[in-house]
Amino acid sequence: MPKKPRKPGRPKLAKGEAKGSIVPVRFSPEDRKRVEAAAKASKQTVSQWVRSILLATIGG
């Protein structure tokens, strides 16, 4: 019996090794520009900046 071909893409991570969940958030165009500017000023990506601000706010 021939082997099945491998699926393209990255292999699935083991259970419990995933980075986490995604939380969609909407910003107005003006707010998004402000968030992007703040992230750039702190030399972080927007995701890193938002995460750091949220965790600092909730004491994480």
C-alpha distance matrix in Angstrom:
0.0 3.8 6.6 9.2 12.4 15.3 18.1 21.4 24.4 25.5 23.4 25.0 27.8 27.9 30.0 33.6 33.2 33.7 37.0 38.5 39.1 40.7 44.1 45.1 48.8 51.0 53.9 56.6 56.7 59.8 58.2 55.0 57.2 59.1 55.9 54.5 57.8 58.0 54.5 55.3 58.6 56.9 54.3 51.4 48.8 49.7 47.1 48.4 52.0 51.4 49.5 52.3 55.1 53.5 52.8 56.4 57.8 56.1 56.6 53.0
3.8 0.0 3.8 6.5 9.1 12.2 15.2 18.2 21.3 22.6 20.9 22.9 25.9 26.4 28.8 32.3 31.5 31.8 34.9 36.6 37.3 38.6 42.1 42.9 46.6 48.6 51.4 54.0 54.0 57.0 55.6 52.3 54.3 56.3 53.2 51.6 54.9 55.2 51.7 52.3 55.7 54.1 51.3 48.5 45.9 46.9 44.5 45.8 49.4 49.0 47.2 50.0 52.8 51.4 50.8 54.3 55.8 54.3 54.8 51.2
6.6 3.8 0.0 3.8 6.4 8.9 12.1 15.1 18.0 19.1 17.2 19.3 22.1 22.7 25.2 28.7 27.8 28.1 31.2 33.0 33.8 35.2 38.7 39.7 43.3 45.5 48.3 51.0 51.0 53.9 52.4 49.1 51.1 53.0 49.8 48.2 51.5 51.7 48.1 48.8 52.2 50.5 47.7 45.0 42.4 43.5 40.9 42.2 45.8 45.4 43.6 46.3 49.2 47.8 47.1 50.6 52.2 50.7 51.2 47.5
9.2 6.5 3.8 0.0 3.8 6.4 8.9 12.3 15.3 16.7 15.0 16.9 20.2 21.1 23.4 26.9 26.0 25.9 28.8 30.4 30.9 32.1 35.6 36.4 40.0 42.1 44.9 47.6 47.6 50.6 49.2 45.9 48.0 49.9 46.8 45.3 48.7 49.0 45.5 46.3 49.7 48.1 45.5 42.6 39.9 40.7 38.2 39.7 43.2 42.6 41.0 43.9 46.5 45.1 44.7 48.2 49.6 48.2 48.8 45.3
12.4 9.1 6.4 3.8 0.0 3.8 6.5 9.1 12.4 14.3 13.4 15.8 19.2 20.8 23.3 26.5 25.1 24.8 27.4 29.2 29.7 30.6 34.1 34.8 38.3 40.2 42.8 45.4 45.1 48.1 46.8 43.5 45.3 47.4 44.4 42.6 45.9 46.4 42.9 43.5 46.9 45.5 42.7 40.0 37.2 38.2 35.9 37.4 40.9 40.6 39.1 41.9 44.6 43.4 43.1 46.6 48.0 46.9 47.6 44.0
15.3 12.2 8.9 6.4 3.8 0.0 3.8 6.4 9.1 10.6 9.6 12.3 15.6 17.4 20.1 23.1 21.5 21.1 23.7 25.6 26.4 27.3 30.9 31.7 35.2 37.3 39.8 42.5 42.3 45.2 43.7 40.4 42.3 44.2 41.1 39.4 42.7 43.0 39.4 40.1 43.5 41.9 39.2 36.4 33.7 34.8 32.4 33.8 37.3 37.0 35.5 38.3 41.0 39.9 39.5 42.9 44.4 43.3 43.9 40.4
18.1 15.2 12.1 8.9 6.5 3.8 0.0 3.8 6.6 8.8 8.5 10.7 14.4 16.7 19.1 21.8 20.3 19.3 21.6 23.3 23.6 24.3 27.8 28.3 31.8 33.8 36.4 39.0 38.9 41.9 40.4 37.1 39.1 41.1 38.1 36.4 39.8 40.2 36.8 37.5 41.0 39.6 37.0 34.1 31.2 31.9 29.6 31.3 34.7 34.2 32.9 35.8 38.4 37.2 37.1 40.5 41.9 40.8 41.7 38.2
21.4 18.2 15.1 12.3 9.1 6.4 3.8 0.0 3.8 7.0 8.5 11.2 14.5 17.5 20.0 22.3 20.2 18.8 20.6 22.5 22.8 23.1 26.5 26.9 30.1 31.9 34.3 36.8 36.3 39.3 38.0 34.5 36.3 38.4 35.5 33.6 36.9 37.5 34.0 34.5 38.0 36.8 34.1 31.3 28.4 29.3 27.3 29.0 32.4 32.1 31.1 33.9 36.5 35.6 35.6 38.9 40.4 39.7 40.5 37.1
24.4 21.3 18.0 15.3 12.4 9.1 6.6 3.8 0.0 3.8 6.5 9.0 11.9 15.3 17.8 19.6 17.2 15.7 17.1 19.2 19.8 20.0 23.5 24.1 27.2 29.2 31.4 34.1 33.7 36.4 35.0 31.5 33.3 35.2 32.2 30.3 33.6 34.0 30.5 31.1 34.5 33.2 30.5 27.7 24.8 25.8 23.7 25.3 28.7 28.6 27.4 30.2 32.8 32.0 32.0 35.2 36.8 36.2 37.0 33.5
25.5 22.6 19.1 16.7 14.3 10.6 8.8 7.0 3.8 0.0 3.8 6.4 8.7 12.1 14.9 16.4 13.8 12.6 14.2 16.7 17.8 18.6 22.3 23.4 26.6 28.9 31.1 34.0 33.8 36.2 34.5 31.1 32.9 34.4 31.2 29.5 32.7 32.8 29.1 29.9 33.2 31.5 28.8 25.9 23.4 24.6 22.2 23.3 26.9 26.9 25.3 27.9 30.8 30.0 29.6 32.8 34.6 33.8 34.3 30.7
23.4 20.9 17.2 15.0 13.4 9.6 8.5 8.5 6.5 3.8 0.0 3.8 6.5 9.3 12.3 14.5 12.3 11.9 14.3 16.6 18.1 19.5 23.3 24.8 28.2 30.8 33.2 36.3 36.4 38.8 36.8 33.6 35.6 37.0 33.6 32.2 35.4 35.1 31.5 32.6 35.7 33.7 31.2 28.2 25.9 27.0 24.2 25.1 28.8 28.6 26.6 29.2 32.1 31.0 30.3 33.6 35.4 34.2 34.6 30.9
25.0 22.9 19.3 16.9 15.8 12.3 10.7 11.2 9.0 6.4 3.8 0.0 3.8 6.5 8.9 11.2 9.6 9.0 12.0 13.8 15.1 17.0 20.7 22.5 26.0 28.9 31.5 34.8 35.3 37.6 35.4 32.4 34.8 35.8 32.3 31.4 34.7 34.2 30.7 32.1 35.1 33.0 30.9 27.6 25.2 26.0 22.8 23.9 27.4 26.8 24.6 27.4 30.2 28.7 27.9 31.4 32.9 31.5 32.0 28.4
27.8 25.9 22.1 20.2 19.2 15.6 14.4 14.5 11.9 8.7 6.5 3.8 0.0 3.8 6.4 8.1 6.0 6.3 9.5 11.7 13.8 16.2 19.9 22.3 25.6 28.7 31.2 34.6 35.2 37.3 34.8 32.0 34.2 35.0 31.3 30.6 33.7 32.8 29.3 30.9 33.6 31.2 29.3 26.0 24.0 24.9 21.5 22.1 25.7 25.2 22.6 25.1 28.0 26.6 25.4 28.8 30.5 29.0 29.1 25.5
27.9 26.4 22.7 21.1 20.8 17.4 16.7 17.5 15.3 12.1 9.3 6.5 3.8 0.0 3.8 6.2 5.6 7.5 11.1 12.8 15.2 18.1 21.6 24.3 27.6 31.0 33.6 37.1 38.0 39.9 37.2 34.6 37.0 37.4 33.7 33.2 36.3 35.1 31.7 33.5 36.0 33.3 31.7 28.4 26.6 27.4 23.9 24.2 27.7 27.1 24.2 26.4 29.4 27.7 26.1 29.6 31.3 29.3 29.3 25.6
30.0 28.8 25.2 23.4 23.3 20.1 19.1 20.0 17.8 14.9 12.3 8.9 6.4 3.8 0.0 3.8 5.6 7.2 10.8 11.4 13.5 16.8 20.0 23.0 26.3 29.7 32.5 36.1 37.3 39.2 36.3 34.0 36.7 36.9 33.2 33.1 36.2 34.8 31.6 33.9 36.2 33.5 32.2 28.7 27.0 27.3 23.6 24.0 27.3 26.2 23.2 25.6 28.3 26.1 24.6 28.1 29.5 27.2 27.3 23.8
33.6 32.3 28.7 26.9 26.5 23.1 21.8 22.3 19.6 16.4 14.5 11.2 8.1 6.2 3.8 0.0 3.8 5.7 8.6 9.1 11.7 15.3 18.2 21.5 24.5 28.1 30.7 34.4 35.6 37.2 34.1 32.0 34.6 34.6 30.8 30.9 33.9 32.2 29.1 31.5 33.6 30.6 29.6 26.2 24.8 25.1 21.3 21.3 24.5 23.5 20.2 22.3 25.1 23.0 21.1 24.6 26.1 23.8 23.7 20.1
33.2 31.5 27.8 26.0 25.1 21.5 20.3 20.2 17.2 13.8 12.3 9.6 6.0 5.6 5.6 3.8 0.0 3.8 6.5 8.5 11.7 14.8 18.0 21.1 24.0 27.5 29.8 33.4 34.3 35.9 33.0 30.6 32.9 33.0 29.2 28.9 31.8 30.3 27.0 29.0 31.2 28.4 27.0 23.7 22.3 23.0 19.4 19.2 22.7 22.2 19.0 21.0 24.1 22.5 20.7 24.1 26.0 24.1 23.9 20.2
33.7 31.8 28.1 25.9 24.8 21.1 19.3 18.8 15.7 12.6 11.9 9.0 6.3 7.5 7.2 5.7 3.8 0.0 3.8 5.6 8.3 11.2 14.6 17.5 20.5 23.9 26.4 30.0 30.9 32.6 29.8 27.3 29.8 30.1 26.3 26.1 29.2 27.9 24.6 26.8 29.2 26.6 25.2 21.7 19.9 20.3 16.6 17.1 20.5 19.6 16.8 19.3 22.1 20.4 19.3 22.8 24.4 22.8 23.1 19.4
37.0 34.9 31.2 28.8 27.4 23.7 21.6 20.6 17.1 14.2 14.3 12.0 9.5 11.1 10.8 8.6 6.5 3.8 0.0 3.8 7.1 9.3 12.6 15.4 18.0 21.5 23.5 27.2 28.0 29.5 26.5 24.1 26.5 26.6 22.8 22.6 25.5 24.1 20.9 23.1 25.4 22.8 21.6 18.0 16.3 16.7 13.0 13.3 16.7 16.0 13.2 15.6 18.5 17.1 16.0 19.4 21.2 20.0 20.3 16.7
38.5 36.6 33.0 30.4 29.2 25.6 23.3 22.5 19.2 16.7 16.6 13.8 11.7 12.8 11.4 9.1 8.5 5.6 3.8 0.0 3.7 6.8 9.7 13.0 15.7 19.3 21.7 25.4 26.7 28.2 25.1 23.0 25.7 25.7 21.9 22.3 25.4 23.9 21.0 23.6 25.9 23.4 22.7 18.9 17.0 16.6 12.8 13.6 16.4 14.9 12.1 15.0 17.4 15.3 14.5 18.2 19.3 17.8 18.6 15.3
39.1 37.3 33.8 30.9 29.7 26.4 23.6 22.8 19.8 17.8 18.1 15.1 13.8 15.2 13.5 11.7 11.7 8.3 7.1 3.7 0.0 3.8 6.5 9.8 12.8 16.4 19.2 22.9 24.4 26.2 23.2 21.2 24.3 24.5 20.9 21.5 24.8 23.5 20.9 23.8 26.2 24.0 23.6 19.8 17.4 16.2 12.6 14.3 16.6 14.4 12.3 15.7 17.4 14.9 14.9 18.7 19.2 17.7 19.3 16.4
40.7 38.6 35.2 32.1 30.6 27.3 24.3 23.1 20.0 18.6 19.5 17.0 16.2 18.1 16.8 15.3 14.8 11.2 9.3 6.8 3.8 0.0 3.8 6.3 9.5 12.9 15.7 19.3 20.8 22.7 19.9 17.8 21.0 21.4 18.0 18.5 22.0 21.1 18.7 21.4 24.0 22.4 21.9 18.1 15.4 13.7 10.4 12.9 14.9 12.5 11.3 15.0 16.2 14.0 15.0 18.5 18.7 17.9 19.9 17.4
44.1 42.1 38.7 35.6 34.1 30.9 27.8 26.5 23.5 22.3 23.3 20.7 19.9 21.6 20.0 18.2 18.0 14.6 12.6 9.7 6.5 3.8 0.0 3.8 6.4 10.1 13.0 16.6 18.6 20.3 17.4 15.8 19.3 19.5 16.2 17.5 20.9 19.9 18.0 21.1 23.4 22.0 22.1 18.5 15.9 13.4 10.6 13.3 14.3 11.2 10.6 14.4 14.7 12.1 13.8 17.2 16.6 16.0 18.5 16.7
45.1 42.9 39.7 36.4 34.8 31.7 28.3 26.9 24.1 23.4 24.8 22.5 22.3 24.3 23.0 21.5 21.1 17.5 15.4 13.0 9.8 6.3 3.8 0.0 3.8 6.9 10.2 13.6 15.5 17.7 15.2 13.5 17.1 17.8 15.0 16.1 19.7 19.3 17.7 20.6 23.1 22.3 22.4 18.9 16.0 13.0 11.2 14.4 15.0 11.9 12.5 16.2 15.9 13.9 16.3 19.2 18.4 18.3 21.2 19.6
48.8 46.6 43.3 40.0 38.3 35.2 31.8 30.1 27.2 26.6 28.2 26.0 25.6 27.6 26.3 24.5 24.0 20.5 18.0 15.7 12.8 9.5 6.4 3.8 0.0 3.8 6.7 10.3 12.6 14.4 11.6 10.5 14.3 14.7 12.2 13.9 17.2 16.8 15.9 18.9 21.1 20.6 21.2 18.0 15.4 12.0 11.0 14.1 13.7 10.4 12.0 15.2 14.2 12.5 15.5 17.9 16.7 17.3 20.3 19.4
51.0 48.6 45.5 42.1 40.2 37.3 33.8 31.9 29.2 28.9 30.8 28.9 28.7 31.0 29.7 28.1 27.5 23.9 21.5 19.3 16.4 12.9 10.1 6.9 3.8 0.0 3.8 6.8 9.4 11.5 9.4 8.6 12.4 13.3 11.7 13.4 16.5 16.7 16.4 19.0 21.2 21.4 22.1 19.3 16.7 13.0 13.1 16.4 15.4 12.4 14.8 17.7 16.2 15.0 18.4 20.3 18.9 19.9 23.1 22.5
53.9 51.4 48.3 44.9 42.8 39.8 36.4 34.3 31.4 31.1 33.2 31.5 31.2 33.6 32.5 30.7 29.8 26.4 23.5 21.7 19.2 15.7 13.0 10.2 6.7 3.8 0.0 3.8 6.3 7.8 5.7 5.5 9.1 9.9 9.0 10.9 13.6 14.1 14.5 16.9 18.7 19.4 20.4 18.2 15.9 12.2 13.2 16.2 14.5 12.0 15.1 17.4 15.5 15.1 18.7 20.0 18.6 20.3 23.3 23.1
56.6 54.0 51.0 47.6 45.4 42.5 39.0 36.8 34.1 34.0 36.3 34.8 34.6 37.1 36.1 34.4 33.4 30.0 27.2 25.4 22.9 19.3 16.6 13.6 10.3 6.8 3.8 0.0 3.8 5.4 5.2 6.1 8.6 9.9 10.4 12.1 14.1 15.3 16.3 18.1 19.8 21.1 22.2 20.4 18.3 14.8 16.4 19.3 17.3 15.1 18.5 20.4 18.3 18.3 22.0 22.9 21.3 23.3 26.3 26.4
56.7 54.0 51.0 47.6 45.1 42.3 38.9 36.3 33.7 33.8 36.4 35.3 35.2 38.0 37.3 35.6 34.3 30.9 28.0 26.7 24.4 20.8 18.6 15.5 12.6 9.4 6.3 3.8 0.0 3.8 5.6 5.1 6.3 8.8 9.9 10.5 12.3 14.4 15.3 16.4 18.3 20.2 20.9 19.5 17.4 14.2 16.6 19.3 17.4 16.0 19.5 21.3 19.5 20.1 23.6 24.4 23.3 25.6 28.3 28.1
59.8 57.0 53.9 50.6 48.1 45.2 41.9 39.3 36.4 36.2 38.8 37.6 37.3 39.9 39.2 37.2 35.9 32.6 29.5 28.2 26.2 22.7 20.3 17.7 14.4 11.5 7.8 5.4 3.8 0.0 3.8 5.4 5.3 6.4 8.8 10.0 10.8 12.5 14.4 15.5 16.6 18.7 20.0 19.1 17.7 14.6 17.3 19.5 16.9 15.8 19.6 20.7 18.5 19.5 23.1 23.3 22.1 24.8 27.3 27.6
58.2 55.6 52.4 49.2 46.8 43.7 40.4 38.0 35.0 34.5 36.8 35.4 34.8 37.2 36.3 34.1 33.0 29.8 26.5 25.1 23.2 19.9 17.4 15.2 11.6 9.4 5.7 5.2 5.6 3.8 0.0 3.8 5.4 5.0 6.1 8.6 9.8 10.5 12.2 14.1 15.2 16.7 18.2 16.9 15.6 12.2 14.5 16.5 13.9 12.4 16.1 17.2 14.8 15.7 19.4 19.6 18.4 21.0 23.6 23.8
55.0 52.3 49.1 45.9 43.5 40.4 37.1 34.5 31.5 31.1 33.6 32.4 32.0 34.6 34.0 32.0 30.6 27.3 24.1 23.0 21.2 17.8 15.8 13.5 10.5 8.6 5.5 6.1 5.1 5.4 3.8 0.0 3.8 5.4 5.0 6.0 8.5 9.8 10.4 12.1 14.0 15.4 16.2 14.6 12.7 9.4 12.0 14.4 12.3 11.1 14.8 16.3 14.7 15.7 19.1 19.8 19.1 21.5 23.9 23.6
57.2 54.3 51.1 48.0 45.3 42.3 39.1 36.3 33.3 32.9 35.6 34.8 34.2 37.0 36.7 34.6 32.9 29.8 26.5 25.7 24.3 21.0 19.3 17.1 14.3 12.4 9.1 8.6 6.3 5.3 5.4 3.8 0.0 3.8 5.5 5.1 6.1 8.6 9.9 10.4 12.1 14.3 15.1 14.4 13.0 10.5 13.8 15.6 13.3 13.1 16.9 17.7 16.2 17.9 21.1 21.3 21.0 23.8 25.8 25.6
59.1 56.3 53.0 49.9 47.4 44.2 41.1 38.4 35.2 34.4 37.0 35.8 35.0 37.4 36.9 34.6 33.0 30.1 26.6 25.7 24.5 21.4 19.5 17.8 14.7 13.3 9.9 9.9 8.8 6.4 5.0 5.4 3.8 0.0 3.8 5.5 5.1 6.2 8.6 9.9 10.5 12.4 14.1 13.6 13.1 10.5 13.7 14.8 11.8 11.7 15.5 15.7 13.7 15.8 19.0 18.6 18.2 21.3 23.2 23.4
55.9 53.2 49.8 46.8 44.4 41.1 38.1 35.5 32.2 31.2 33.6 32.3 31.3 33.7 33.2 30.8 29.2 26.3 22.8 21.9 20.9 18.0 16.2 15.0 12.2 11.7 9.0 10.4 9.9 8.8 6.1 5.0 5.5 3.8 0.0 3.8 5.4 5.1 6.1 8.6 9.8 10.7 12.2 10.9 10.0 7.0 9.9 11.2 8.3 8.0 11.8 12.4 10.7 12.7 15.7 15.8 15.8 18.6 20.4 20.2
54.5 51.6 48.2 45.3 42.6 39.4 36.4 33.6 30.3 29.5 32.2 31.4 30.6 33.2 33.1 30.9 28.9 26.1 22.6 22.3 21.5 18.5 17.5 16.1 13.9 13.4 10.9 12.1 10.5 10.0 8.6 6.0 5.1 5.5 3.8 0.0 3.8 5.5 5.1 6.1 8.5 10.0 10.3 9.3 8.1 6.0 9.6 10.9 8.8 9.7 13.1 13.8 13.1 15.2 17.9 18.2 18.7 21.4 22.9 22.2
57.8 54.9 51.5 48.7 45.9 42.7 39.8 36.9 33.6 32.7 35.4 34.7 33.7 36.3 36.2 33.9 31.8 29.2 25.5 25.4 24.8 22.0 20.9 19.7 17.2 16.5 13.6 14.1 12.3 10.8 9.8 8.5 6.1 5.1 5.4 3.8 0.0 3.8 5.5 5.1 6.1 8.7 9.7 10.0 10.1 8.9 12.6 13.0 10.4 11.9 15.3 15.0 14.1 16.8 19.3 18.9 19.5 22.6 23.8 23.5
58.0 55.2 51.7 49.0 46.4 43.0 40.2 37.5 34.0 32.8 35.1 34.2 32.8 35.1 34.8 32.2 30.3 27.9 24.1 23.9 23.5 21.1 19.9 19.3 16.8 16.7 14.1 15.3 14.4 12.5 10.5 9.8 8.6 6.2 5.1 5.5 3.8 0.0 3.8 5.5 5.1 6.3 8.6 8.7 9.6 8.4 11.5 11.1 7.8 9.6 12.8 11.9 10.7 13.8 16.1 15.3 16.1 19.3 20.3 20.1
54.5 51.7 48.1 45.5 42.9 39.4 36.8 34.0 30.5 29.1 31.5 30.7 29.3 31.7 31.6 29.1 27.0 24.6 20.9 21.0 20.9 18.7 18.0 17.7 15.9 16.4 14.5 16.3 15.3 14.4 12.2 10.4 9.9 8.6 6.1 5.1 5.5 3.8 0.0 3.8 5.4 5.2 6.1 5.1 5.9 5.4 8.5 7.9 5.4 8.0 10.7 10.2 10.2 13.1 15.0 14.8 16.2 19.0 19.8 18.9
55.3 52.3 48.8 46.3 43.5 40.1 37.5 34.5 31.1 29.9 32.6 32.1 30.9 33.5 33.9 31.5 29.0 26.8 23.1 23.6 23.8 21.4 21.1 20.6 18.9 19.0 16.9 18.1 16.4 15.5 14.1 12.1 10.4 9.9 8.6 6.1 5.1 5.5 3.8 0.0 3.8 5.4 4.9 5.9 7.0 7.8 11.2 10.5 8.8 11.7 14.2 13.5 13.9 16.9 18.5 18.2 19.8 22.6 23.2 22.3
58.6 55.7 52.2 49.7 46.9 43.5 41.0 38.0 34.5 33.2 35.7 35.1 33.6 36.0 36.2 33.6 31.2 29.2 25.4 25.9 26.2 24.0 23.4 23.1 21.1 21.2 18.7 19.8 18.3 16.6 15.2 14.0 12.1 10.5 9.8 8.5 6.1 5.1 5.4 3.8 0.0 3.8 5.5 7.7 10.0 10.6 13.7 12.4 10.0 13.0 15.4 13.8 13.7 17.2 18.7 17.6 19.2 22.4 22.7 22.2
56.9 54.1 50.5 48.1 45.5 41.9 39.6 36.8 33.2 31.5 33.7 33.0 31.2 33.3 33.5 30.6 28.4 26.6 22.8 23.4 24.0 22.4 22.0 22.3 20.6 21.4 19.4 21.1 20.2 18.7 16.7 15.4 14.3 12.4 10.7 10.0 8.7 6.3 5.2 5.4 3.8 0.0 3.8 5.5 8.7 9.9 12.1 9.9 7.8 11.3 12.9 10.9 11.4 15.0 15.8 14.8 16.9 19.9 19.7 19.0
54.3 51.3 47.7 45.5 42.7 39.2 37.0 34.1 30.5 28.8 31.2 30.9 29.3 31.7 32.2 29.6 27.0 25.2 21.6 22.7 23.6 21.9 22.1 22.4 21.2 22.1 20.4 22.2 20.9 20.0 18.2 16.2 15.1 14.1 12.2 10.3 9.7 8.6 6.1 4.9 5.5 3.8 0.0 3.8 7.0 9.5 11.6 9.5 8.8 12.5 13.7 12.4 13.8 17.0 17.6 17.2 19.6 22.1 21.9 20.6
51.4 48.5 45.0 42.6 40.0 36.4 34.1 31.3 27.7 25.9 28.2 27.6 26.0 28.4 28.7 26.2 23.7 21.7 18.0 18.9 19.8 18.1 18.5 18.9 18.0 19.3 18.2 20.4 19.5 19.1 16.9 14.6 14.4 13.6 10.9 9.3 10.0 8.7 5.1 5.9 7.7 5.5 3.8 0.0 3.8 6.4 7.9 5.8 5.8 9.4 10.4 9.7 11.5 14.2 14.9 15.2 17.5 19.7 19.8 18.1
48.8 45.9 42.4 39.9 37.2 33.7 31.2 28.4 24.8 23.4 25.9 25.2 24.0 26.6 27.0 24.8 22.3 19.9 16.3 17.0 17.4 15.4 15.9 16.0 15.4 16.7 15.9 18.3 17.4 17.7 15.6 12.7 13.0 13.1 10.0 8.1 10.1 9.6 5.9 7.0 10.0 8.7 7.0 3.8 0.0 3.8 5.4 5.1 6.1 8.6 9.8 10.6 12.3 14.2 15.4 16.4 18.3 20.1 20.8 18.9
49.7 46.9 43.5 40.7 38.2 34.8 31.9 29.3 25.8 24.6 27.0 26.0 24.9 27.4 27.3 25.1 23.0 20.3 16.7 16.6 16.2 13.7 13.4 13.0 12.0 13.0 12.2 14.8 14.2 14.6 12.2 9.4 10.5 10.5 7.0 6.0 8.9 8.4 5.4 7.8 10.6 9.9 9.5 6.4 3.8 0.0 3.8 5.5 5.1 6.0 8.4 9.9 10.6 12.1 14.1 15.3 16.4 18.4 19.7 18.1
47.1 44.5 40.9 38.2 35.9 32.4 29.6 27.3 23.7 22.2 24.2 22.8 21.5 23.9 23.6 21.3 19.4 16.6 13.0 12.8 12.6 10.4 10.6 11.2 11.0 13.1 13.2 16.4 16.6 17.3 14.5 12.0 13.8 13.7 9.9 9.6 12.6 11.5 8.5 11.2 13.7 12.1 11.6 7.9 5.4 3.8 0.0 3.8 5.5 5.3 6.0 8.5 10.0 10.6 12.0 14.1 15.4 16.6 17.8 15.8
48.4 45.8 42.2 39.7 37.4 33.8 31.3 29.0 25.3 23.3 25.1 23.9 22.1 24.2 24.0 21.3 19.2 17.1 13.3 13.6 14.3 12.9 13.3 14.4 14.1 16.4 16.2 19.3 19.3 19.5 16.5 14.4 15.6 14.8 11.2 10.9 13.0 11.1 7.9 10.5 12.4 9.9 9.5 5.8 5.1 5.5 3.8 0.0 3.8 5.6 5.2 6.1 8.6 10.0 10.5 12.0 14.2 15.5 16.0 13.8
52.0 49.4 45.8 43.2 40.9 37.3 34.7 32.4 28.7 26.9 28.8 27.4 25.7 27.7 27.3 24.5 22.7 20.5 16.7 16.4 16.6 14.9 14.3 15.0 13.7 15.4 14.5 17.3 17.4 16.9 13.9 12.3 13.3 11.8 8.3 8.8 10.4 7.8 5.4 8.8 10.0 7.8 8.8 5.8 6.1 5.1 5.5 3.8 0.0 3.8 5.4 5.2 6.2 8.6 10.0 10.6 12.3 14.4 15.2 13.9
51.4 49.0 45.4 42.6 40.6 37.0 34.2 32.1 28.6 26.9 28.6 26.8 25.2 27.1 26.2 23.5 22.2 19.6 16.0 14.9 14.4 12.5 11.2 11.9 10.4 12.4 12.0 15.1 16.0 15.8 12.4 11.1 13.1 11.7 8.0 9.7 11.9 9.6 8.0 11.7 13.0 11.3 12.5 9.4 8.6 6.0 5.3 5.6 3.8 0.0 3.8 5.5 5.2 6.1 8.5 9.9 10.6 12.4 14.0 12.9
49.5 47.2 43.6 41.0 39.1 35.5 32.9 31.1 27.4 25.3 26.6 24.6 22.6 24.2 23.2 20.2 19.0 16.8 13.2 12.1 12.3 11.3 10.6 12.5 12.0 14.8 15.1 18.5 19.5 19.6 16.1 14.8 16.9 15.5 11.8 13.1 15.3 12.8 10.7 14.2 15.4 12.9 13.7 10.4 9.8 8.4 6.0 5.2 5.4 3.8 0.0 3.8 5.5 5.2 6.0 8.4 9.9 10.7 11.8 9.9
52.3 50.0 46.3 43.9 41.9 38.3 35.8 33.9 30.2 27.9 29.2 27.4 25.1 26.4 25.6 22.3 21.0 19.3 15.6 15.0 15.7 15.0 14.4 16.2 15.2 17.7 17.4 20.4 21.3 20.7 17.2 16.3 17.7 15.7 12.4 13.8 15.0 11.9 10.2 13.5 13.8 10.9 12.4 9.7 10.6 9.9 8.5 6.1 5.2 5.5 3.8 0.0 3.8 5.5 5.2 6.0 8.5 10.1 10.2 8.8
55.1 52.8 49.2 46.5 44.6 41.0 38.4 36.5 32.8 30.8 32.1 30.2 28.0 29.4 28.3 25.1 24.1 22.1 18.5 17.4 17.4 16.2 14.7 15.9 14.2 16.2 15.5 18.3 19.5 18.5 14.8 14.7 16.2 13.7 10.7 13.1 14.1 10.7 10.2 13.9 13.7 11.4 13.8 11.5 12.3 10.6 10.0 8.6 6.2 5.2 5.5 3.8 0.0 3.8 5.6 5.2 6.1 8.8 9.8 9.7
53.5 51.4 47.8 45.1 43.4 39.9 37.2 35.6 32.0 30.0 31.0 28.7 26.6 27.7 26.1 23.0 22.5 20.4 17.1 15.3 14.9 14.0 12.1 13.9 12.5 15.0 15.1 18.3 20.1 19.5 15.7 15.7 17.9 15.8 12.7 15.2 16.8 13.8 13.1 16.9 17.2 15.0 17.0 14.2 14.2 12.1 10.6 10.0 8.6 6.1 5.2 5.5 3.8 0.0 3.8 5.5 5.1 6.3 8.5 8.2
52.8 50.8 47.1 44.7 43.1 39.5 37.1 35.6 32.0 29.6 30.3 27.9 25.4 26.1 24.6 21.1 20.7 19.3 16.0 14.5 14.9 15.0 13.8 16.3 15.5 18.4 18.7 22.0 23.6 23.1 19.4 19.1 21.1 19.0 15.7 17.9 19.3 16.1 15.0 18.5 18.7 15.8 17.6 14.9 15.4 14.1 12.0 10.5 10.0 8.5 6.0 5.2 5.6 3.8 0.0 3.8 5.4 5.2 5.8 4.5
56.4 54.3 50.6 48.2 46.6 42.9 40.5 38.9 35.2 32.8 33.6 31.4 28.8 29.6 28.1 24.6 24.1 22.8 19.4 18.2 18.7 18.5 17.2 19.2 17.9 20.3 20.0 22.9 24.4 23.3 19.6 19.8 21.3 18.6 15.8 18.2 18.9 15.3 14.8 18.2 17.6 14.8 17.2 15.2 16.4 15.3 14.1 12.0 10.6 9.9 8.4 6.0 5.2 5.5 3.8 0.0 3.8 5.6 5.1 5.8
57.8 55.8 52.2 49.6 48.0 44.4 41.9 40.4 36.8 34.6 35.4 32.9 30.5 31.3 29.5 26.1 26.0 24.4 21.2 19.3 19.2 18.7 16.6 18.4 16.7 18.9 18.6 21.3 23.3 22.1 18.4 19.1 21.0 18.2 15.8 18.7 19.5 16.1 16.2 19.8 19.2 16.9 19.6 17.5 18.3 16.4 15.4 14.2 12.3 10.6 9.9 8.5 6.1 5.1 5.4 3.8 0.0 3.8 5.6 7.6
56.1 54.3 50.7 48.2 46.9 43.3 40.8 39.7 36.2 33.8 34.2 31.5 29.0 29.3 27.2 23.8 24.1 22.8 20.0 17.8 17.7 17.9 16.0 18.3 17.3 19.9 20.3 23.3 25.6 24.8 21.0 21.5 23.8 21.3 18.6 21.4 22.6 19.3 19.0 22.6 22.4 19.9 22.1 19.7 20.1 18.4 16.6 15.5 14.4 12.4 10.7 10.1 8.8 6.3 5.2 5.6 3.8 0.0 3.8 5.7
56.6 54.8 51.2 48.8 47.6 43.9 41.7 40.5 37.0 34.3 34.6 32.0 29.1 29.3 27.3 23.7 23.9 23.1 20.3 18.6 19.3 19.9 18.5 21.2 20.3 23.1 23.3 26.3 28.3 27.3 23.6 23.9 25.8 23.2 20.4 22.9 23.8 20.3 19.8 23.2 22.7 19.7 21.9 19.8 20.8 19.7 17.8 16.0 15.2 14.0 11.8 10.2 9.8 8.5 5.8 5.1 5.6 3.8 0.0 3.8
53.0 51.2 47.5 45.3 44.0 40.4 38.2 37.1 33.5 30.7 30.9 28.4 25.5 25.6 23.8 20.1 20.2 19.4 16.7 15.3 16.4 17.4 16.7 19.6 19.4 22.5 23.1 26.4 28.1 27.6 23.8 23.6 25.6 23.4 20.2 22.2 23.5 20.1 18.9 22.3 22.2 19.0 20.6 18.1 18.9 18.1 15.8 13.8 13.9 12.9 9.9 8.8 9.7 8.2 4.5 5.8 7.6 5.7 3.8 0.0
